[in-house]
C-alpha cells in the first residue's frame, strides 16, 4: 500500500513539473506572438506614413525588428536575415508579412506550423 501511495505521489509531482515546463514554453511562444503583432503594426504604421523619406525608417523600429528576429531564432523559429543589398522598404514589408504569418500560429500554439512557414519565408529570400 505504501509503495502505491509513493508511486502515485511521484507520478503527480512528475506531471505537475512537466505541465509547468510546458506552460512556461507556451508562455514564451505567446509572448513572441504578441511582440510579432506589435512589431507588425509598427511596420505598417511606418510604411503608411506619407511624410517619411523613402528607404528610411526609425532606428528604434529597426532595432525592434532585429531583436524579435533574434528571439525567434533563439526559440528555434527560423527567422530571415535581410540579404545584402535589400532595400529597407522591401525588408520591412517582408518582415511584416513574416510576422503576420508566424505570429498567429505561435499565439495558437501551432509551433511546428510556425516553423514550417518561417522556413518557407527563408527559402523565398535565399
ChimeraX attribute file (.defattr): number of C-alpha atoms within 10 A of each C-alpha:
attribute: neighborCount
match mode: 1-to-1
recipient: residues
	/A:1	6
	/A:2	7
	/A:3	8
	/A:4	9
	/A:5	10
	/A:6	11
	/A:7	12
	/A:8	12
	/A:9	12
	/A:10	12
	/A:11	12
	/A:12	12
	/A:13	12
	/A:14	12
	/A:15	12
	/A:16	12
	/A:17	12
	/A:18	12
	/A:19	12
	/A:20	12
	/A:21	12
	/A:22	12
	/A:23	12
	/A:24	12
	/A:25	14
	/A:26	17
	/A:27	15
	/A:28	15
	/A:29	23
	/A:30	19
	/A:31	15
	/A:32	22
	/A:33	24
	/A:34	17
	/A:35	17
	/A:36	28
	/A:37	20
	/A:38	15
	/A:39	21
	/A:40	22
	/A:41	15
	/A:42	16
	/A:43	22
	/A:44	14
	/A:45	11
	/A:46	18
	/A:47	19
	/A:48	10
	/A:49	10
	/A:50	9
	/A:51	8
	/A:52	12
	/A:53	9
	/A:54	11
	/A:55	12
	/A:56	13
	/A:57	16
	/A:58	10
	/A:59	9
	/A:60	9
	/A:61	15
	/A:62	16
	/A:63	11
	/A:64	16
	/A:65	22
	/A:66	17
	/A:67	12
	/A:68	19
	/A:69	21
	/A:70	17
	/A:71	14
	/A:72	21
	/A:73	13
	/A:74	11
	/A:75	14
	/A:76	11
	/A:77	22
	/A:78	20
	/A:79	23
	/A:80	24
	/A:81	14
	/A:82	18
	/A:83	10
	/A:84	6
	/A:85	6
	/A:86	9
	/A:87	13
	/A:88	15
	/A:89	16
	/A:90	12
	/A:91	16
	/A:92	22
	/A:93	15
	/A:94	16
	/A:95	24
	/A:96	20
	/A:97	14
	/A:98	21
	/A:99	27
	/A:100	17
	/A:101	18
	/A:102	26
	/A:103	26
	/A:104	18
	/A:105	20
	/A:106	25
	/A:107	21
	/A:108	13
	/A:109	17
	/A:110	14
	/A:111	20
	/A:112	12
	/A:113	14
	/A:114	22
	/A:115	19
	/A:116	14
	/A:117	18
	/A:118	20
	/A:119	15
	/A:120	15
	/A:121	20
	/A:122	16
	/A:123	10
	/A:124	8
	/A:125	11
	/A:126	10
